[in-house]
């Protein structure tokens, strides 16, 4: 029996670290880190500004494209660094400055910020697991686990993507029911500016871009990790 089998009688004492739980932890950390990297890429103004234009956000709000972009950039910045008041203003019909968001909309954005910070903490923790693991792990098992995590994420996203493609409204509603059980996430696009700034068309595009980018990153990670594992196996590690 090969000495690479985790629980072989003649395996070294430290081989228990290559059992199921460490492999699962590395695989999950890989998937979460890839998702985090993808979200960070999509949140860049370089992409979001164009997505807002294509979704007609400025027209919905009755402002210029530049002002709609500035409002969105301010919202994204506040989601990340705070303070969480979401007291942005815009040019009203008479030229005076008016609040963009009503109290209920600002409350929902604060819930979004809380969720985002939890996700960011999870991504940072997973990134730390991968960095430490890559530096300390001995043998191909670590990279095999990375490859499996990336492959699992890609397959999951394909399945979820099919669901969103055939039933976007139902999938979108299900996500909000799970992520925001308090129920303060449904708004009227005819009167409430948050869904005028970020209409359904915006989220449809963002969902597709997120999925494509994440699957692409997962595929690249899978390929590189498999190659790294194969090289280590050739060296007998």
LUMPAKE-615221 format. One line per field, with one value per residue: residue in three letters; x, y, z of N, C-alpha, C in turn. Coordinates in steps of 0.05 Angstrom, whole numbers, plus 5000, padded with zeros to 4 digits. Example, Ala and Ser with C-alpha at 12.3 -4.5 7.8 and 13.67 -1.06 7.14 Angstrom:
2
rest = ALA;SER
n_x = 5264;5257
n_y = 4886;4955
n_z = 5156;5142
ca_x = 5246;5273
ca_y = 4910;4979
ca_z = 5156;5143
c_x = 5264;5258
c_y = 4934;5001
c_z = 5156;5157
This chain:
237
rest = UNK;UNK;UNK;UNK;UNK;UNK;UNK;UNK;UNK;UNK;UNK;UNK;UNK;UNK;UNK;UNK;UNK;UNK;UNK;UNK;UNK;UNK;UNK;UNK;UNK;UNK;UNK;UNK;UNK;UNK;UNK;UNK;UNK;UNK;UNK;UNK;UNK;UNK;UNK;UNK;UNK;UNK;UNK;UNK;UNK;UNK;UNK;UNK;UNK;UNK;UNK;UNK;UNK;UNK;UNK;UNK;UNK;UNK;UNK;UNK;UNK;UNK;UNK;UNK;UNK;UNK;UNK;UNK;UNK;UNK;UNK;UNK;UNK;UNK;UNK;UNK;UNK;UNK;UNK;UNK;UNK;UNK;UNK;UNK;UNK;UNK;UNK;UNK;UNK;UNK;UNK;UNK;UNK;UNK;UNK;UNK;UNK;UNK;UNK;UNK;UNK;UNK;UNK;UNK;UNK;UNK;UNK;UNK;UNK;UNK;UNK;UNK;UNK;UNK;UNK;UNK;UNK;UNK;UNK;UNK;UNK;UNK;UNK;UNK;UNK;UNK;UNK;UNK;UNK;UNK;UNK;UNK;UNK;UNK;UNK;UNK;UNK;UNK;UNK;UNK;UNK;UNK;UNK;UNK;UNK;UNK;UNK;UNK;UNK;UNK;UNK;UNK;UNK;UNK;UNK;UNK;UNK;UNK;UNK;UNK;UNK;UNK;UNK;UNK;UNK;UNK;UNK;UNK;UNK;UNK;UNK;UNK;UNK;UNK;UNK;UNK;UNK;UNK;UNK;UNK;UNK;UNK;UNK;UNK;UNK;UNK;UNK;UNK;UNK;UNK;UNK;UNK;UNK;UNK;UNK;UNK;UNK;UNK;UNK;UNK;UNK;UNK;UNK;UNK;UNK;UNK;UNK;UNK;UNK;UNK;UNK;UNK;UNK;UNK;UNK;UNK;UNK;UNK;UNK;UNK;UNK;UNK;UNK;UNK;UNK;UNK;UNK;UNK;UNK;UNK;UNK;UNK;UNK;UNK;UNK;UNK;UNK
n_x = 5017;5010;5050;5025;4972;4925;4915;4947;4982;5037;5042;5065;5061;5037;5003;4948;4928;4916;4867;4794;4768;4807;4815;4763;4756;4795;4775;4725;4743;4770;4728;4697;4734;4743;4692;4690;4731;4710;4663;4688;4714;4670;4645;4674;4677;4691;4665;4612;4592;4581;4543;4501;4487;4470;4425;4390;4389;4397;4357;4312;4316;4314;4358;4425;4470;4521;4510;4478;4516;4552;4521;4513;4567;4578;4542;4562;4613;4598;4574;4618;4656;4627;4590;4541;4493;4468;4450;4449;4442;4405;4393;4332;4266;4255;4304;4326;4363;4349;4333;4358;4342;4288;4269;4259;4286;4339;4345;4343;4390;4427;4421;4440;4493;4510;4507;4544;4592;4597;4605;4653;4687;4686;4710;4761;4780;4780;4816;4862;4867;4880;4928;4962;4958;4979;5031;5048;5029;5046;5056;5013;4959;4936;4932;4901;4854;4843;4833;4787;4751;4747;4726;4677;4652;4646;4611;4566;4552;4538;4491;4459;4458;4428;4378;4369;4367;4321;4281;4284;4259;4236;4281;4310;4276;4276;4330;4330;4293;4321;4369;4351;4312;4279;4245;4245;4255;4228;4208;4176;4183;4162;4160;4201;4268;4313;4306;4300;4349;4378;4353;4314;4336;4389;4406;4399;4438;4485;4483;4493;4544;4574;4569;4594;4646;4662;4659;4698;4744;4744;4752;4804;4832;4823;4851;4905;4915;4910;4953;4995;4989;4999;5053;5076;5062;5092;5142;5137;5109
n_y = 4976;5045;5097;5145;5140;5165;5141;5097;5042;5051;5105;5172;5204;5254;5250;5249;5299;5302;5281;5274;5321;5365;5367;5379;5429;5460;5456;5482;5532;5548;5553;5594;5636;5644;5662;5709;5739;5746;5777;5823;5840;5851;5892;5937;6005;6010;5969;5970;6021;6020;5979;6003;6044;6012;5989;6031;6066;6121;6145;6124;6149;6202;6234;6255;6211;6213;6231;6189;6148;6169;6169;6114;6097;6121;6094;6041;6049;6064;6017;5986;6013;6044;6101;6077;6105;6120;6168;6193;6244;6274;6308;6339;6343;6398;6420;6425;6394;6328;6273;6210;6158;6130;6118;6063;6040;6055;6026;5974;5974;5978;5928;5899;5916;5894;5839;5838;5851;5806;5767;5786;5779;5724;5711;5733;5702;5652;5661;5667;5616;5588;5612;5601;5546;5533;5547;5513;5461;5394;5354;5328;5330;5378;5412;5380;5383;5438;5439;5407;5438;5483;5459;5439;5488;5510;5473;5478;5531;5529;5498;5531;5576;5557;5553;5608;5627;5604;5617;5672;5712;5681;5656;5701;5722;5679;5681;5730;5720;5683;5710;5757;5752;5785;5811;5863;5877;5884;5928;5984;5997;6040;6083;6081;6095;6063;6015;6038;6058;6010;5970;5912;5894;5909;5874;5825;5826;5832;5785;5746;5762;5756;5700;5679;5700;5678;5623;5621;5636;5594;5550;5562;5560;5506;5480;5498;5481;5425;5414;5430;5393;5346;5351;5349;5298;5269;5275;5244;5262
n_z = 5000;4984;5013;5012;5025;5071;5123;5126;5156;5161;5154;5168;5233;5229;5187;5196;5188;5135;5129;5122;5142;5141;5086;5068;5092;5065;5012;5017;5034;4988;4950;4974;4975;4920;4905;4935;4912;4861;4871;4889;4843;4808;4836;4824;4801;4747;4720;4743;4731;4676;4675;4703;4666;4623;4645;4650;4694;4705;4674;4699;4749;4735;4729;4709;4674;4697;4749;4769;4769;4806;4853;4859;4866;4914;4948;4945;4967;5018;5035;5043;5076;5111;5139;5142;5141;5094;5068;5019;4969;4914;4851;4850;4817;4815;4817;4867;4921;4941;4985;4967;4985;5020;5090;5097;5054;5065;5112;5092;5061;5102;5124;5081;5082;5131;5119;5077;5104;5137;5098;5077;5121;5124;5075;5081;5123;5099;5058;5089;5110;5063;5047;5091;5090;5040;5048;5090;5083;5066;5012;4960;4973;4991;4946;4914;4943;4937;4882;4880;4909;4876;4830;4850;4863;4812;4787;4820;4811;4758;4761;4794;4761;4718;4743;4755;4703;4681;4716;4739;4771;4812;4834;4850;4889;4925;4942;4970;5010;5040;5053;5076;5121;5151;5118;5095;5040;4993;4943;4911;4844;4818;4852;4891;4901;4906;4877;4829;4818;4820;4781;4759;4711;4717;4758;4733;4693;4725;4755;4715;4698;4746;4753;4706;4711;4761;4750;4710;4740;4776;4742;4723;4771;4786;4744;4751;4804;4800;4766;4799;4841;4813;4799;4850;4865;4829;4851;4893;4938
ca_x = 5000;5027;5052;5008;4945;4926;4914;4962;4996;5064;5042;5076;5040;5023;4985;4920;4920;4906;4841;4771;4761;4824;4809;4738;4761;4810;4757;4705;4757;4775;4703;4689;4753;4737;4668;4697;4747;4692;4647;4705;4718;4645;4638;4690;4663;4698;4643;4586;4582;4569;4519;4480;4479;4454;4399;4374;4386;4395;4331;4293;4317;4310;4383;4444;4485;4543;4499;4470;4541;4563;4504;4520;4594;4576;4529;4581;4634;4587;4570;4643;4671;4609;4580;4516;4470;4456;4436;4456;4422;4406;4379;4303;4253;4256;4332;4336;4374;4330;4344;4353;4329;4270;4279;4258;4307;4364;4346;4351;4418;4443;4421;4459;4520;4516;4512;4569;4614;4600;4617;4681;4702;4690;4729;4788;4788;4786;4842;4883;4869;4893;4955;4977;4959;4998;5059;5055;5021;5066;5043;4994;4932;4926;4925;4878;4830;4837;4821;4760;4735;4742;4707;4651;4640;4638;4587;4544;4544;4523;4464;4445;4455;4405;4355;4365;4361;4293;4262;4300;4244;4233;4308;4317;4259;4286;4354;4324;4280;4341;4389;4339;4287;4263;4224;4246;4271;4210;4204;4160;4200;4150;4163;4224;4291;4334;4301;4304;4378;4387;4329;4316;4355;4416;4413;4401;4465;4505;4483;4507;4573;4585;4571;4614;4673;4668;4664;4724;4765;4744;4765;4833;4842;4823;4873;4931;4918;4915;4981;5013;4987;5012;5082;5084;5060;5115;5164;5132;5100
ca_y = 5000;5069;5113;5169;5136;5181;5126;5072;5036;5062;5133;5187;5211;5279;5245;5253;5325;5299;5267;5286;5348;5385;5369;5393;5457;5473;5458;5503;5558;5555;5562;5620;5656;5651;5679;5736;5753;5753;5799;5847;5849;5862;5917;5959;6024;6005;5952;5978;6045;6011;5964;6023;6056;5993;5983;6055;6076;6150;6151;6117;6169;6228;6249;6249;6186;6218;6233;6162;6134;6180;6159;6085;6094;6129;6072;6019;6057;6063;5989;5974;6027;6057;6094;6062;6123;6120;6193;6205;6263;6276;6331;6334;6355;6428;6428;6423;6368;6312;6248;6188;6135;6132;6104;6034;6033;6057;6003;5950;5977;5972;5899;5890;5921;5873;5814;5841;5849;5778;5753;5795;5766;5696;5710;5738;5678;5630;5668;5661;5586;5579;5622;5585;5518;5531;5549;5492;5434;5378;5334;5337;5330;5406;5422;5365;5395;5463;5433;5397;5461;5499;5444;5439;5514;5514;5457;5490;5556;5521;5490;5555;5592;5547;5561;5636;5631;5596;5629;5692;5725;5662;5653;5727;5723;5659;5691;5751;5707;5670;5729;5779;5740;5805;5818;5890;5878;5887;5957;5991;6011;6065;6105;6079;6100;6042;5996;6053;6058;5983;5955;5883;5890;5911;5850;5803;5827;5827;5756;5732;5768;5742;5671;5674;5706;5658;5597;5623;5635;5567;5533;5567;5549;5477;5471;5503;5465;5398;5413;5431;5367;5325;5355;5339;5268;5258;5276;5225;5277
ca_z = 5000;4981;5038;5009;5037;5096;5148;5123;5182;5162;5148;5190;5252;5221;5164;5202;5178;5108;5129;5108;5151;5130;5057;5065;5099;5043;4989;5022;5034;4960;4938;4985;4967;4892;4904;4945;4891;4839;4880;4890;4815;4797;4850;4815;4784;4719;4710;4752;4717;4650;4681;4709;4641;4607;4658;4649;4721;4704;4664;4721;4771;4725;4732;4688;4678;4715;4776;4777;4775;4831;4875;4863;4877;4943;4961;4947;4986;5045;5042;5050;5097;5129;5165;5141;5143;5067;5066;4994;4957;4885;4841;4847;4793;4815;4819;4894;4930;4956;4993;4948;4997;5043;5114;5093;5035;5080;5130;5077;5054;5126;5125;5060;5092;5151;5104;5062;5123;5145;5075;5075;5142;5116;5053;5092;5138;5080;5045;5108;5110;5039;5047;5111;5081;5017;5059;5109;5075;5053;4996;4939;4983;4994;4920;4905;4956;4924;4856;4884;4917;4852;4813;4863;4860;4784;4782;4835;4798;4733;4769;4803;4738;4703;4758;4751;4675;4674;4735;4752;4792;4835;4846;4863;4913;4944;4954;4989;5033;5056;5062;5091;5132;5162;5098;5085;5015;4970;4939;4887;4825;4808;4872;4909;4884;4907;4855;4804;4814;4815;4772;4754;4689;4728;4773;4714;4681;4746;4761;4693;4699;4769;4748;4686;4723;4782;4736;4697;4761;4787;4723;4723;4797;4783;4726;4763;4828;4791;4756;4823;4855;4796;4802;4876;4864;4814;4869;4915;4962
c_x = 5018;5027;5035;4980;4945;4928;4928;4978;5023;5066;5053;5053;5024;5004;4956;4910;4911;4880;4819;4767;4780;4820;4784;4741;4775;4791;4737;4719;4763;4750;4695;4708;4749;4713;4674;4712;4729;4674;4663;4710;4693;4637;4655;4674;4668;4676;4616;4574;4568;4543;4495;4469;4461;4427;4381;4369;4382;4367;4309;4292;4311;4334;4402;4458;4507;4533;4490;4495;4552;4547;4511;4547;4594;4563;4548;4603;4623;4580;4595;4655;4653;4605;4554;4491;4454;4438;4444;4434;4426;4391;4350;4292;4255;4285;4343;4346;4353;4344;4338;4336;4311;4281;4279;4280;4334;4367;4354;4380;4436;4443;4440;4488;4528;4523;4539;4593;4619;4613;4646;4698;4707;4710;4757;4798;4795;4812;4865;4888;4885;4922;4972;4979;4979;5027;5067;5049;5044;5051;5022;4966;4920;4916;4903;4852;4823;4823;4792;4741;4728;4722;4679;4637;4629;4612;4563;4534;4530;4495;4447;4439;4431;4379;4348;4356;4331;4273;4276;4284;4241;4259;4316;4301;4269;4312;4348;4310;4300;4360;4377;4312;4269;4241;4226;4262;4254;4202;4189;4177;4188;4154;4188;4250;4313;4331;4300;4333;4389;4362;4335;4337;4384;4424;4414;4428;4487;4506;4498;4537;4587;4589;4593;4642;4681;4674;4691;4747;4767;4758;4795;4845;4844;4847;4900;4936;4923;4943;5000;5013;5002;5042;5092;5082;5083;5140;5160;5123;5070
c_y = 5025;5085;5139;5165;5147;5164;5099;5067;5048;5091;5149;5197;5236;5274;5249;5280;5324;5283;5283;5315;5369;5389;5385;5423;5472;5476;5480;5530;5567;5566;5590;5642;5664;5668;5707;5752;5762;5777;5825;5858;5863;5888;5941;5978;6020;5988;5963;6002;6038;5996;5982;6036;6038;5987;6008;6068;6107;6158;6146;6138;6197;6246;6242;6223;6190;6219;6205;6146;6143;6170;6129;6081;6101;6107;6049;6024;6055;6035;5977;5987;6042;6087;6078;6079;6123;6145;6208;6224;6263;6301;6325;6347;6385;6438;6427;6396;6353;6286;6226;6166;6143;6115;6074;6024;6034;6034;5978;5951;5971;5941;5887;5893;5900;5847;5815;5839;5821;5762;5760;5782;5737;5693;5714;5714;5655;5636;5662;5631;5577;5588;5605;5556;5514;5532;5526;5464;5420;5356;5346;5341;5358;5416;5406;5376;5422;5458;5423;5420;5478;5485;5444;5465;5518;5498;5468;5515;5550;5514;5514;5574;5583;5555;5591;5642;5625;5608;5650;5704;5707;5659;5678;5729;5703;5669;5712;5740;5695;5690;5751;5769;5761;5815;5846;5893;5882;5917;5961;6007;6037;6089;6104;6077;6079;6022;6011;6055;6031;5966;5926;5878;5892;5885;5826;5803;5821;5798;5740;5737;5755;5713;5664;5678;5685;5631;5598;5622;5607;5547;5536;5556;5519;5467;5474;5485;5436;5394;5413;5404;5345;5327;5344;5309;5255;5257;5257;5238;5276
c_z = 5000;5007;5036;5019;5065;5121;5144;5149;5184;5155;5172;5208;5243;5198;5170;5192;5149;5107;5117;5116;5141;5100;5052;5071;5077;5018;4993;5022;5005;4947;4947;4976;4937;4890;4914;4925;4868;4847;4880;4862;4804;4811;4842;4797;4754;4706;4717;4737;4690;4654;4688;4684;4625;4619;4659;4676;4721;4695;4685;4742;4761;4729;4709;4695;4698;4744;4786;4784;4802;4855;4881;4875;4907;4959;4966;4967;5015;5054;5053;5075;5117;5122;5165;5144;5116;5063;5040;4984;4927;4877;4836;4822;4792;4818;4847;4901;4947;4964;4972;4960;5020;5066;5110;5074;5049;5099;5116;5069;5078;5130;5105;5070;5113;5138;5090;5081;5133;5123;5073;5096;5135;5094;5063;5108;5120;5065;5063;5110;5086;5038;5067;5101;5058;5027;5076;5100;5060;5038;4978;4949;4983;4967;4907;4918;4944;4898;4860;4893;4894;4834;4824;4860;4831;4778;4796;4821;4771;4740;4778;4780;4720;4716;4754;4722;4669;4693;4752;4776;4817;4849;4861;4890;4934;4958;4976;5014;5052;5069;5080;5102;5145;5144;5087;5060;4990;4967;4913;4868;4814;4827;4888;4893;4885;4883;4828;4798;4807;4806;4766;4732;4698;4742;4755;4701;4701;4753;4740;4695;4723;4764;4728;4697;4744;4770;4723;4717;4772;4768;4722;4748;4796;4767;4740;4788;4820;4781;4780;4837;4839;4799;4829;4878;4849;4831;4893;4940;4964
